[in-house]
Amino acid sequence: MPIQLAAALAIGLGAIGPGLGIGILASKAMEAIGRNPEAAPTIQTNMILGIVFAEAIAIYALVVALLIMFVPAVK
């Protein structure tokens, strides 16, 4: 039971940050494109890079949760 709780906390808390970050990033990018449509390609490229880096953190959290679940603890 404690192992499942630890894995759930690892992925749950590890996904909150990137989720909020991606939401804020996309919101500000759309606001910037609305203010300056000529800069849309540059803004979009930077937004996609930011999303990729934020999503990498969520993938690391998933790997940690899987390691907690499937790697036996040393006693």
ZIKA-V276776 format. One record per residue. N is the residue number from 0. SS is DSSP state (2 for helix, 1 for strand, 0 for the rest). PHI is phi in whole degrees, 0 to 359 (none if undefined). D_FIRST is the distance of its C-alpha to the first C-alpha in Angstrom with 2 decimals. Layout:
N_SS_PHI_D_FIRST ; N_SS_PHI_D_FIRST
This chain:
0_0_none_0.00 ; 1_2_295_3.83 ; 2_2_292_5.43 ; 3_2_295_5.35 ; 4_2_294_6.37 ; 5_2_296_8.76 ; 6_2_295_10.12 ; 7_2_296_10.72 ; 8_2_293_12.46 ; 9_2_299_14.37 ; 10_2_283_15.84 ; 11_2_295_16.29 ; 12_2_287_18.15 ; 13_2_288_19.75 ; 14_2_263_21.29 ; 15_2_293_22.69 ; 16_2_300_25.25 ; 17_2_298_26.73 ; 18_2_298_26.86 ; 19_2_294_28.82 ; 20_2_299_30.91 ; 21_2_294_31.93 ; 22_2_297_32.86 ; 23_2_294_34.99 ; 24_2_299_36.51 ; 25_2_295_37.57 ; 26_2_298_38.93 ; 27_2_290_41.07 ; 28_2_293_42.25 ; 29_2_294_43.44 ; 30_2_295_45.14 ; 31_2_293_46.88 ; 32_2_294_48.02 ; 33_2_296_49.37 ; 34_2_280_51.38 ; 35_0_219_52.61 ; 36_2_297_52.52 ; 37_2_292_54.50 ; 38_2_268_51.64 ; 39_2_303_49.14 ; 40_2_299_48.83 ; 41_2_293_48.11 ; 42_2_296_45.65 ; 43_2_296_43.86 ; 44_2_297_43.60 ; 45_2_294_42.16 ; 46_2_296_39.72 ; 47_2_296_38.42 ; 48_2_298_38.04 ; 49_2_297_36.07 ; 50_2_296_33.76 ; 51_2_298_33.20 ; 52_2_293_32.33 ; 53_2_292_29.92 ; 54_2_293_28.22 ; 55_2_298_27.85 ; 56_2_295_25.55 ; 57_2_294_23.23 ; 58_2_293_23.38 ; 59_2_298_22.48 ; 60_2_296_19.36 ; 61_2_296_18.47 ; 62_2_297_19.19 ; 63_2_297_17.00 ; 64_2_297_13.99 ; 65_2_293_14.89 ; 66_2_296_15.37 ; 67_2_299_11.98 ; 68_2_287_10.57 ; 69_2_248_13.35 ; 70_0_263_14.83 ; 71_0_292_13.77 ; 72_0_283_13.45 ; 73_0_276_16.62 ; 74_0_248_16.50
